[in-house]
């Protein structure tokens, strides 16, 4: 399996300039999504188009997306927009739209992370397992081996700060979490038993842990010992609607496992009968 990595655009202007110039900000944002081939549709909240420039300014002046999430300041950000009282879940909507449209943009323009600027590189990988929405894959990029989830086209992948490829098709969401956290004893049993036995399903929290771990590893590469606690706190801070996204993936993966387990047992019975 071969995969083409996304081209991450070099910033067209400094953070300070786009904060002070809404027009320049929109030009940079449009270019950013154009290079990534991702959607850049302006959301509508309460019947009005969301001012993405104001949203970006308010979030970055509070330290960026992750800090606003950790410090639970989305309601504070929401108050800046003076939404109608009839607009429900405005804080959740802002967080969702920021994550989709501005989070990676923030990483490049605000945090100035050193993503590849103007080149593509080839990545070789293998499919480790499959589930209803796609595949669990391992990819080698240079000397680094990454694990991730490759989603089928038209399947909505869980939101991820690491999702730098196109978000609407074949998105690869890295999940370089420690393998023992997700698989543990069950995978050891599978490895020591029948290698054809279906891979055990993962819970919604497993999906969240994998996604969050990949993000934290890119942001804080020297603090891996703290990740489990940080991820647990982040999970507890999610709204019921946000948790449901991951729990739905856990349900689908459980259905995948039960289906494959049934087929596996039927094959075993057929093989036994043939003897």
C-alpha positions as CSV (number, residue, x, y, z in Angstrom):
1,X,0.0,0.0,0.0
2,X,1.3,3.4,-0.9
3,X,0.0,6.7,0.4
4,X,0.7,10.3,-0.7
5,X,1.3,12.6,2.3
6,X,-0.5,15.9,2.3
7,X,1.4,19.1,1.4
8,X,1.3,21.5,4.3
9,X,1.4,25.1,3.0
10,X,4.1,27.5,4.2
11,X,2.5,30.5,6.0
12,X,1.7,33.4,3.7
13,X,1.9,35.9,6.5
14,X,2.7,36.2,10.2
15,X,0.1,35.5,12.9
16,X,0.3,39.1,14.0
17,X,-0.6,40.3,10.5
18,X,-3.5,38.0,9.9
19,X,-4.9,38.9,13.4
20,X,-4.9,42.6,12.4
21,X,-6.1,42.1,8.8
22,X,-9.4,40.1,8.3
23,X,-9.0,40.1,4.6
24,X,-5.5,38.8,4.7
25,X,-6.6,36.2,7.2
26,X,-9.3,34.9,4.8
27,X,-6.9,34.8,1.9
28,X,-4.5,32.7,4.0
29,X,-7.2,30.4,5.2
30,X,-8.5,29.9,1.7
31,X,-5.1,29.1,0.4
32,X,-4.5,26.7,3.4
33,X,-7.6,24.6,2.7
34,X,-7.0,24.8,-1.1
35,X,-3.5,23.2,-0.7
36,X,-4.9,20.5,1.6
37,X,-7.9,19.9,-0.7
38,X,-10.2,20.3,2.4
39,X,-13.5,22.1,2.6
40,X,-13.6,25.7,3.6
41,X,-17.3,26.4,3.9
42,X,-18.2,29.3,6.2
43,X,-20.6,27.8,8.9
44,X,-23.9,29.4,9.8
45,X,-24.9,29.7,13.5
46,X,-28.2,31.3,14.5
47,X,-29.0,32.3,10.9
48,X,-25.7,34.2,10.5
49,X,-22.4,33.3,8.9
50,X,-19.7,32.7,11.5
51,X,-16.9,35.2,11.6
52,X,-13.9,32.9,11.4
53,X,-11.5,35.7,11.8
54,X,-13.0,36.7,15.2
55,X,-13.1,33.1,16.2
56,X,-9.5,32.6,15.4
57,X,-8.4,35.8,17.2
58,X,-10.4,35.0,20.3
59,X,-9.1,31.4,20.6
60,X,-5.5,32.1,19.9
61,X,-5.3,35.0,22.3
62,X,-6.4,32.5,24.9
63,X,-3.6,30.2,24.0
64,X,-5.0,28.1,21.2
65,X,-7.6,25.4,20.8
66,X,-6.2,22.9,23.3
67,X,-5.8,25.4,26.0
68,X,-9.3,26.7,25.5
69,X,-10.6,23.1,25.7
70,X,-8.5,22.3,28.8
71,X,-9.6,25.5,30.6
72,X,-13.2,25.2,29.5
73,X,-13.3,28.7,27.9
74,X,-15.6,28.0,25.0
75,X,-18.5,29.7,26.7
76,X,-16.3,32.7,27.2
77,X,-15.4,32.7,23.5
78,X,-19.1,32.3,22.6
79,X,-20.0,35.4,24.6
80,X,-18.0,37.5,22.2
81,X,-20.4,36.7,19.3
82,X,-23.6,37.8,21.1
83,X,-25.6,34.9,19.8
84,X,-29.3,35.0,20.1
85,X,-30.7,33.4,23.3
86,X,-32.5,30.9,21.1
87,X,-29.2,29.7,19.7
88,X,-28.5,26.5,21.7
89,X,-25.2,24.7,22.0
90,X,-23.3,27.7,20.6
91,X,-20.1,26.8,22.6
92,X,-20.2,23.3,21.2
93,X,-20.8,24.5,17.6
94,X,-17.8,27.0,17.9
95,X,-15.5,24.3,19.2
96,X,-16.6,21.9,16.4
97,X,-16.2,24.5,13.6
98,X,-12.9,25.7,15.0
99,X,-11.5,22.2,15.1
100,X,-12.7,21.4,11.5
101,X,-11.6,24.7,9.9
102,X,-9.0,26.4,12.0
103,X,-7.2,23.9,14.2
104,X,-4.5,22.8,11.7
105,X,-4.3,26.4,10.4
106,X,-3.6,27.5,14.0
107,X,-0.8,24.9,14.3
108,X,0.9,26.5,11.3
109,X,0.2,30.2,11.7
110,X,0.0,30.5,15.5
111,X,2.3,27.8,16.8
112,X,4.6,27.7,13.8
113,X,5.0,24.0,13.9
114,X,7.6,22.7,11.5
115,X,5.4,20.7,9.1
116,X,6.7,19.9,5.6
117,X,6.4,23.1,3.7
118,X,6.3,22.6,0.0
119,X,7.1,19.0,-0.9
120,X,5.4,15.6,-1.0
121,X,7.0,12.4,0.3
122,X,6.0,8.8,-0.2
123,X,5.0,6.6,2.7
124,X,5.0,2.8,2.6
125,X,2.5,1.0,4.8
126,X,0.6,-2.2,5.6
127,X,-2.9,-3.0,6.6
128,X,-2.9,-4.4,10.1
129,X,-6.7,-5.1,10.4
130,X,-10.0,-4.0,9.1
131,X,-13.3,-2.7,10.5
132,X,-16.6,-1.5,9.1
133,X,-15.4,2.0,8.3
134,X,-11.9,1.3,7.1
135,X,-8.6,-0.2,8.1
136,X,-6.0,0.0,10.9
137,X,-2.7,0.7,9.1
138,X,1.0,1.1,9.8
139,X,3.0,3.6,7.8
140,X,6.7,4.2,7.5
141,X,7.8,7.7,6.7
142,X,11.6,8.0,6.7
143,X,12.8,6.3,9.9
144,X,9.5,6.8,11.7
145,X,6.7,4.2,11.8
146,X,3.2,5.6,12.4
147,X,0.0,3.6,13.1
148,X,-3.3,5.0,12.0
149,X,-6.9,4.5,10.8
150,X,-7.6,4.7,7.0
151,X,-11.2,5.5,6.5
152,X,-13.3,4.5,3.5
153,X,-14.4,7.4,1.2
154,X,-17.6,9.0,2.3
155,X,-17.2,7.7,5.9
156,X,-16.9,10.4,8.5
157,X,-13.7,9.9,10.5
158,X,-13.6,11.1,14.1
159,X,-12.2,14.6,14.5
160,X,-8.5,14.7,14.9
161,X,-5.9,17.3,15.4
162,X,-3.5,15.1,13.5
163,X,-5.7,14.9,10.4
164,X,-3.6,16.8,7.9
165,X,-4.8,14.8,4.9
166,X,-8.0,15.5,3.1
167,X,-10.9,15.3,5.6
168,X,-13.6,14.1,3.2
169,X,-11.9,11.1,1.6
170,X,-9.4,8.5,2.6
171,X,-8.3,10.5,5.7
172,X,-5.5,8.9,7.7
173,X,-5.8,9.5,11.5
174,X,-2.7,8.5,13.3
175,X,-3.1,6.6,16.5
176,X,0.4,6.1,17.8
177,X,-0.8,5.4,21.3
178,X,1.1,2.7,23.3
179,X,-0.1,-0.6,21.9
180,X,-0.6,-2.2,25.3
181,X,-3.2,0.3,26.3
182,X,-5.5,-0.7,23.4
183,X,-4.9,-4.4,23.0
184,X,-3.4,-5.7,26.2
185,X,-4.2,-9.3,27.2
186,X,-6.7,-9.9,24.5
187,X,-4.2,-9.4,21.7
188,X,-1.7,-11.6,23.5
189,X,-4.3,-14.4,23.6
190,X,-5.0,-13.9,19.9
191,X,-1.3,-13.9,19.0
192,X,-0.7,-17.1,21.0
193,X,-3.8,-18.8,19.7
194,X,-5.3,-18.8,16.2
195,X,-3.9,-16.0,14.1
196,X,-7.0,-16.1,12.0
197,X,-9.2,-15.2,15.0
198,X,-10.8,-11.7,14.5
199,X,-9.1,-8.8,16.1
200,X,-10.9,-7.8,19.3
201,X,-13.1,-4.6,19.1
202,X,-12.1,-1.3,20.6
203,X,-14.2,0.9,22.8
204,X,-15.1,4.5,22.1
205,X,-12.5,5.6,24.6
206,X,-9.9,3.5,22.8
207,X,-10.5,5.5,19.6
208,X,-10.4,8.8,21.6
209,X,-7.2,7.7,23.4
210,X,-5.5,6.8,20.1
211,X,-6.4,10.1,18.4
212,X,-5.5,12.3,21.4
213,X,-2.2,10.5,22.0
214,X,-1.2,11.2,18.4
215,X,-2.0,14.9,18.9
216,X,-0.2,15.1,22.2
217,X,2.9,13.3,20.9
218,X,3.2,15.9,18.1
219,X,2.8,18.8,20.6
220,X,4.7,17.5,23.6
221,X,7.1,14.8,22.4
222,X,9.0,14.8,25.8
223,X,6.0,14.4,28.1
224,X,4.6,11.0,27.1
225,X,4.5,9.8,30.7
226,X,1.8,12.4,31.4
227,X,-0.4,11.6,28.4
228,X,-2.6,9.0,30.0
229,X,-3.7,11.5,32.7
230,X,-4.1,14.3,30.2
231,X,-6.2,12.1,27.9
232,X,-8.4,10.9,30.8
233,X,-9.0,14.5,31.8
234,X,-9.8,15.5,28.2
235,X,-12.3,12.6,27.9
236,X,-14.0,13.7,31.1
237,X,-14.3,17.2,29.7
238,X,-16.1,16.1,26.6
239,X,-19.8,16.9,26.2
240,X,-22.2,13.9,25.8
241,X,-22.5,14.8,22.1
242,X,-18.8,14.8,21.6
243,X,-18.4,11.5,23.4
244,X,-21.1,10.0,21.3
245,X,-19.0,10.5,18.2
246,X,-16.3,8.1,19.6
247,X,-18.8,5.8,21.2
248,X,-20.5,5.3,17.8
249,X,-17.2,4.2,16.4
250,X,-16.9,1.8,19.3
251,X,-20.3,0.4,18.5
252,X,-19.5,0.0,14.8
253,X,-16.2,-1.8,15.7
254,X,-18.0,-4.1,18.0
255,X,-20.5,-4.9,15.2
256,X,-17.5,-5.6,13.0
257,X,-16.0,-7.9,15.5
258,X,-19.2,-9.8,16.1
259,X,-19.7,-10.3,12.4
260,X,-16.2,-11.5,11.8
261,X,-16.4,-13.7,14.9
262,X,-19.6,-15.4,13.6
263,X,-18.0,-16.0,10.2
264,X,-14.9,-17.3,11.9
265,X,-16.9,-19.8,14.0
266,X,-18.8,-20.9,10.9
267,X,-15.5,-21.5,9.1
268,X,-14.2,-23.5,12.0
269,X,-17.4,-25.7,12.1
270,X,-17.2,-26.3,8.4
271,X,-13.5,-27.3,8.7
272,X,-14.3,-29.6,11.6
273,X,-17.2,-31.2,9.7
274,X,-14.9,-31.9,6.6
275,X,-12.6,-34.0,8.8
